[in-house]
Amino acid sequence: MPAELRVIALAMMLAGCSSSVPGPDAKMQGPPQPEQRFGNDPELVADFAALKTCAYRNGRLDYSCKQLKTLVRRIGVKSLKPDIRKKVVTTLANLLESRRELTRLVAADNVFLHQQDPQLVKALRAALLIEKAPTVKATLLRQSCWRATGWARKRALDLLGPGEHEVVQAEAAICLGRFGGETGAAREVLVKALLAAIAPRRSARVRGNACAALGSLKAEQAVEPMAALLDDPTVDWRCASALAQVGSKAAFQRLRQGVTAALARERMPGQHVLALTSFSEQPFFDRPAILQLLQQIAVRRSLSWIARTRAVAELSRLGGKAQLRAVRVLYATKQRSEGDDQVLRELKRHLGQ
């Protein structure tokens, strides 16, 4: 060690400080890893380390893993204790920076009990800005969006772009649906971005979530684009439910047309029935015509039993006793087909013997 450094080290020792001057064979030490930082809860760190035995591949985690259940249970118990709660928050915040993707995913997935904590809010935002793994990024975004802040809105708009992985885009769409209170130009930005997300080039997952978000926003300008997707088997039921959420007369008319077309195609999700009848309290709801349509759905044996049983249930709710009796007569005179037993049980429940 050079003479000058020895003098400095000796002075520090006399002052009560330990020397930080490296010797000739010393190795440079980097910053401590998140798992090793001061303030972490040792039990939680050990539980996170045990997750290596859990199956995790291509962003898919085996949530039945015993070690994961143990960890989640321990986080819940410790989070209820005021004297330990802050250490839990610190541990989760630190582990969001872990080198292990699985650790980051599980840490992000378990911050929901502490979403209002400033330390975790800051950690979530920092992690989301640099995360590369799609599943972890989507989870970080979901946790950030529970608080519908301007920051979360802006980040979701950025992540809805076609350059992101579909898992992230899909989560961004759901996030934007939380901003139903937006008005004016800010609302138009959201609707425009979500309309772009239901374009054919996007995946079914993204388009379905975008439809759901447009429904949450009650976006009237989305009625026609969503109605055009009612014949797309990958997203039809999501769009039907979204049209019901919009709740306007135009949405009802287009949904009614879509249900009629689905009946002609002999392929109808059960959600179509519930979406259509959700308008029953509106002044433009054509009850006699809808009762007739529901009767046709109930007796169309080429449709799924789910759609038929829901049609029977909705006929009962809307007071269509005559239509229900007609449906029962038809089922009594026809040879049984697949799903008829479920429909007959539903008829019996509403009409009796």
BELJOKA-V820948 format. One record per residue. N is the residue number from 1. RES is the residue in one small letter. OMEGA is omega in radians with two decimals (none if undefined). NEAR is the number of other ideal C-beta (glycine too) atoms within 10 Angstrom. D_CENTER is the distance of its C-alpha to the mean C-alpha in Angstrom with 1 decimal. Layout:
N,RES,OMEGA,NEAR,D_CENTER / N,RES,OMEGA,NEAR,D_CENTER
//
This chain:
1,m,3.12,13,59.9 / 2,p,-3.07,8,61.7 / 3,a,-3.10,7,64.0 / 4,e,-3.12,8,62.0 / 5,l,3.12,13,58.8 / 6,r,3.12,12,60.8 / 7,v,-3.14,11,62.1 / 8,i,-3.13,15,58.6 / 9,a,-3.14,17,57.3 / 10,l,3.13,11,60.4 / 11,a,3.14,11,60.0 / 12,m,3.13,14,56.4 / 13,m,3.11,11,57.5 / 14,l,3.13,8,60.3 / 15,a,3.12,7,57.8 / 16,g,-3.13,6,55.8 / 17,c,3.04,10,53.0 / 18,s,-3.11,8,52.1 / 19,s,3.07,15,52.8 / 20,s,-3.13,8,49.9 / 21,v,-3.08,13,52.2 / 22,p,3.05,12,51.4 / 23,g,-3.07,9,54.2 / 24,p,-3.10,5,55.2 / 25,d,-3.08,5,53.1 / 26,a,3.08,8,50.0 / 27,k,3.12,5,46.6 / 28,m,-3.14,5,44.2 / 29,q,3.08,7,41.2 / 30,g,3.12,5,37.8 / 31,p,-3.13,7,35.5 / 32,p,3.09,11,34.2 / 33,q,-3.11,13,31.0 / 34,p,-3.13,22,28.1 / 35,e,-3.03,19,28.9 / 36,q,-3.02,10,32.5 / 37,r,3.09,16,32.2 / 38,f,3.11,7,34.0 / 39,g,3.09,11,32.1 / 40,n,3.05,21,29.7 / 41,d,-3.05,20,29.6 / 42,p,-3.13,9,31.6 / 43,e,3.12,14,30.1 / 44,l,3.11,23,26.5 / 45,v,3.12,18,27.7 / 46,a,3.12,12,29.4 / 47,d,3.09,20,26.3 / 48,f,3.13,25,24.3 / 49,a,-3.13,14,27.2 / 50,a,-3.13,15,27.3 / 51,l,-3.11,19,23.8 / 52,k,3.10,11,25.8 / 53,t,-3.14,12,26.6 / 54,c,3.13,18,23.0 / 55,a,3.12,11,22.1 / 56,y,-3.10,19,19.9 / 57,r,3.12,7,20.1 / 58,n,3.09,6,18.5 / 59,g,-3.12,17,15.4 / 60,r,-3.10,9,15.2 / 61,l,3.06,17,16.1 / 62,d,-3.07,13,18.0 / 63,y,3.05,11,16.5 / 64,s,-3.11,9,19.7 / 65,c,-3.09,16,21.8 / 66,k,-3.11,11,24.3 / 67,q,3.12,17,24.4 / 68,l,3.12,23,20.7 / 69,k,3.10,12,21.1 / 70,t,-3.14,13,24.2 / 71,l,-3.11,23,22.5 / 72,v,3.12,15,19.7 / 73,r,-3.13,11,22.3 / 74,r,3.10,16,24.6 / 75,i,-3.14,22,22.2 / 76,g,-3.13,12,21.6 / 77,v,-3.11,11,25.4 / 78,k,-3.10,18,26.4 / 79,s,-3.14,17,24.0 / 80,l,-3.11,10,25.9 / 81,k,-3.07,10,29.2 / 82,p,-3.08,7,30.1 / 83,d,-3.13,7,32.5 / 84,i,-3.02,15,30.0 / 85,r,-3.09,15,26.8 / 86,k,3.12,14,27.7 / 87,k,3.07,17,28.4 / 88,v,3.13,26,25.0 / 89,v,-3.14,21,23.5 / 90,t,-3.14,20,25.9 / 91,t,-3.14,25,25.2 / 92,l,3.13,29,21.4 / 93,a,3.13,25,22.2 / 94,n,-3.06,22,24.8 / 95,l,3.01,25,22.9 / 96,l,3.12,24,20.2 / 97,e,-3.08,17,23.2 / 98,s,3.06,18,24.1 / 99,r,-3.10,9,25.4 / 100,r,-3.12,18,23.6 / 101,e,-3.13,15,20.1 / 102,l,3.11,20,19.3 / 103,t,3.14,21,20.5 / 104,r,-3.14,23,18.4 / 105,l,-3.09,24,15.2 / 106,v,3.08,26,16.1 / 107,a,3.13,30,17.4 / 108,a,-3.08,27,14.3 / 109,d,-3.04,19,12.3 / 110,n,3.11,21,15.0 / 111,v,-2.99,24,15.7 / 112,f,3.12,13,13.9 / 113,l,-3.03,17,17.4 / 114,h,-3.02,20,18.9 / 115,q,-3.14,13,16.6 / 116,q,-3.10,9,19.6 / 117,d,-3.09,19,22.0 / 118,p,-3.14,8,23.5 / 119,q,-3.14,14,24.1 / 120,l,3.07,22,20.4 / 121,v,3.12,19,19.3 / 122,k,-3.12,11,21.9 / 123,a,3.12,23,21.1 / 124,l,-3.13,27,17.3 / 125,r,-3.14,15,18.5 / 126,a,-3.12,14,21.3 / 127,a,-3.11,23,19.2 / 128,l,-3.12,22,16.7 / 129,l,-3.05,10,19.8 / 130,i,-3.06,8,21.2 / 131,e,3.13,21,18.6 / 132,k,-3.09,8,19.1 / 133,a,-3.03,17,17.2 / 134,p,-3.09,17,14.1 / 135,t,3.12,23,12.0 / 136,v,-3.14,25,13.3 / 137,k,3.12,26,12.9 / 138,a,3.13,27,9.2 / 139,t,3.09,27,9.1 / 140,l,3.13,29,11.8 / 141,l,3.14,23,10.2 / 142,r,3.14,17,7.2 / 143,q,3.13,23,10.2 / 144,s,-3.03,24,12.4 / 145,c,3.06,22,10.6 / 146,w,3.01,15,10.9 / 147,r,-3.03,13,14.4 / 148,a,-3.11,16,14.5 / 149,t,3.07,14,17.5 / 150,g,3.12,9,19.3 / 151,w,-3.13,13,18.7 / 152,a,3.12,24,14.9 / 153,r,-3.13,19,15.4 / 154,k,-3.12,10,17.9 / 155,r,3.13,20,16.0 / 156,a,3.09,27,13.0 / 157,l,3.12,17,15.8 / 158,d,-3.03,12,17.4 / 159,l,3.08,22,14.6 / 160,l,-3.11,26,13.9 / 161,g,-3.07,13,17.4 / 162,p,3.13,12,18.4 / 163,g,-3.13,8,19.7 / 164,e,3.06,18,16.5 / 165,h,-3.07,17,15.0 / 166,e,3.11,17,12.7 / 167,v,-3.14,20,9.9 / 168,v,3.10,25,10.4 / 169,q,-3.10,25,11.0 / 170,a,3.12,25,7.8 / 171,e,3.11,27,5.9 / 172,a,3.12,30,9.1 / 173,a,3.12,27,9.0 / 174,i,3.13,19,6.2 / 175,c,-3.10,25,8.2 / 176,l,3.09,29,11.3 / 177,g,3.12,23,10.7 / 178,r,-3.04,18,11.3 / 179,f,-3.12,21,14.8 / 180,g,-3.14,16,16.4 / 181,g,-3.13,9,19.5 / 182,e,3.12,17,20.4 / 183,t,3.02,8,23.7 / 184,g,-3.06,7,26.2 / 185,a,-3.14,7,25.9 / 186,a,3.11,12,22.7 / 187,r,3.14,15,21.0 / 188,e,3.11,13,22.6 / 189,v,3.13,15,21.2 / 190,l,-3.09,22,17.6 / 191,v,3.14,18,18.5 / 192,k,-3.14,13,20.5 / 193,a,-3.12,19,17.9 / 194,l,3.07,28,15.4 / 195,l,3.08,16,18.4 / 196,a,-3.09,14,19.2 / 197,a,3.08,24,15.7 / 198,i,3.09,26,16.6 / 199,a,-3.08,12,19.8 / 200,p,-3.08,7,21.0 / 201,r,3.12,8,21.0 / 202,r,-3.12,21,17.2 / 203,s,3.14,16,15.4 / 204,a,-3.14,14,14.2 / 205,r,-3.13,17,10.5 / 206,v,-3.12,25,11.0 / 207,r,3.12,27,13.2 / 208,g,3.12,25,11.1 / 209,n,3.11,28,8.2 / 210,a,3.08,33,11.3 / 211,c,3.14,29,13.0 / 212,a,3.14,21,10.5 / 213,a,3.10,30,10.7 / 214,l,3.06,31,14.5 / 215,g,3.11,25,14.8 / 216,s,3.12,18,13.4 / 217,l,-3.07,24,16.0 / 218,k,-3.05,14,18.6 / 219,a,-3.11,24,19.7 / 220,e,-3.12,14,23.0 / 221,q,3.13,13,23.7 / 222,a,-3.06,24,20.7 / 223,v,-3.09,21,22.4 / 224,e,3.10,11,24.6 / 225,p,-3.14,17,22.2 / 226,m,3.10,29,19.7 / 227,a,3.12,19,22.7 / 228,a,-3.12,13,23.8 / 229,l,-3.11,22,20.8 / 230,l,3.06,22,21.6 / 231,d,3.10,13,23.7 / 232,d,-3.04,15,21.2 / 233,p,-3.13,11,20.2 / 234,t,-3.09,12,17.1 / 235,v,-3.00,24,15.4 / 236,d,-3.08,22,18.0 / 237,w,3.09,19,16.3 / 238,r,-3.13,25,13.3 / 239,c,3.09,32,16.0 / 240,a,3.12,29,18.2 / 241,s,3.13,21,15.8 / 242,a,3.09,30,15.3 / 243,l,3.09,32,19.1 / 244,a,3.12,20,19.5 / 245,q,3.09,20,17.5 / 246,v,2.95,22,19.8 / 247,g,-3.10,14,22.6 / 248,s,3.10,15,25.5 / 249,k,3.12,13,28.6 / 250,a,3.12,14,27.8 / 251,a,3.11,24,24.4 / 252,f,-3.11,23,26.2 / 253,q,-3.13,16,28.9 / 254,r,3.10,20,26.8 / 255,l,3.10,26,24.6 / 256,r,3.09,18,27.9 / 257,q,-3.14,12,29.2 / 258,g,3.11,24,26.2 / 259,v,3.11,24,26.6 / 260,t,3.12,14,30.4 / 261,a,3.11,13,29.8 / 262,a,3.09,21,27.5 / 263,l,3.12,18,30.3 / 264,a,3.11,10,32.8 / 265,r,-3.11,12,30.7 / 266,e,3.03,11,30.4 / 267,r,-3.04,15,26.7 / 268,m,3.02,27,24.4 / 269,p,3.12,21,21.1 / 270,g,-3.13,20,21.3 / 271,q,3.12,18,18.7 / 272,h,-3.11,26,21.4 / 273,v,-3.12,28,23.8 / 274,l,3.13,18,21.6 / 275,a,-3.11,25,20.6 / 276,l,-3.07,25,24.3 / 277,t,3.09,23,25.6 / 278,s,3.12,19,23.3 / 279,f,-2.94,22,25.8 / 280,s,-3.14,12,28.6 / 281,e,-3.11,6,29.5 / 282,q,-3.11,11,29.9 / 283,p,-3.12,6,33.5 / 284,f,-3.14,10,32.9 / 285,f,-3.11,17,31.7 / 286,d,-3.01,13,34.4 / 287,r,-3.12,12,34.7 / 288,p,-3.12,8,37.5 / 289,a,-3.13,10,36.1 / 290,i,3.07,21,32.6 / 291,l,3.10,20,34.4 / 292,q,3.12,13,36.3 / 293,l,3.11,20,33.2 / 294,l,3.10,27,31.5 / 295,q,3.12,20,34.8 / 296,q,3.12,16,34.8 / 297,i,-3.07,26,31.3 / 298,a,-3.07,30,32.3 / 299,v,-3.13,20,35.4 / 300,r,-2.99,16,34.0 / 301,r,3.08,18,34.0 / 302,s,3.08,11,32.6 / 303,l,3.11,23,29.2 / 304,s,3.12,17,26.8 / 305,w,3.12,17,27.8 / 306,i,3.12,16,24.4 / 307,a,-3.10,24,25.2 / 308,r,3.13,28,28.7 / 309,t,3.10,21,28.1 / 310,r,3.07,23,25.7 / 311,a,3.10,32,28.5 / 312,v,-3.13,29,31.0 / 313,a,-3.13,21,28.9 / 314,e,3.03,21,28.5 / 315,l,3.12,27,32.2 / 316,s,-3.11,18,33.1 / 317,r,-3.09,11,30.9 / 318,l,3.08,16,32.5 / 319,g,-3.10,11,36.0 / 320,g,-3.12,24,36.7 / 321,k,-3.13,13,39.1 / 322,a,3.12,11,41.4 / 323,q,3.11,22,38.7 / 324,l,3.12,23,37.6 / 325,r,3.11,12,41.3 / 326,a,3.11,14,41.6 / 327,v,-3.13,26,38.6 / 328,r,3.10,19,40.1 / 329,v,-3.12,11,43.4 / 330,l,-3.13,13,42.0 / 331,y,3.14,17,40.3 / 332,a,-3.06,9,43.5 / 333,t,-3.11,7,45.5 / 334,k,3.07,11,43.4 / 335,q,-3.09,6,43.0 / 336,r,3.04,10,39.8 / 337,s,-3.08,12,36.9 / 338,e,3.11,9,33.6 / 339,g,-3.10,16,31.4 / 340,d,-3.11,15,34.4 / 341,d,3.12,11,34.6 / 342,q,3.14,15,31.2 / 343,v,-3.14,23,32.2 / 344,l,3.09,17,35.6 / 345,r,3.11,11,34.2 / 346,e,3.09,22,32.1 / 347,l,-3.14,23,35.3 / 348,k,-3.14,11,37.3 / 349,r,-3.07,12,34.9 / 350,h,-3.11,15,35.3 / 351,l,-3.05,14,38.9 / 352,g,-3.12,6,40.5 / 353,q,none,3,43.2
//
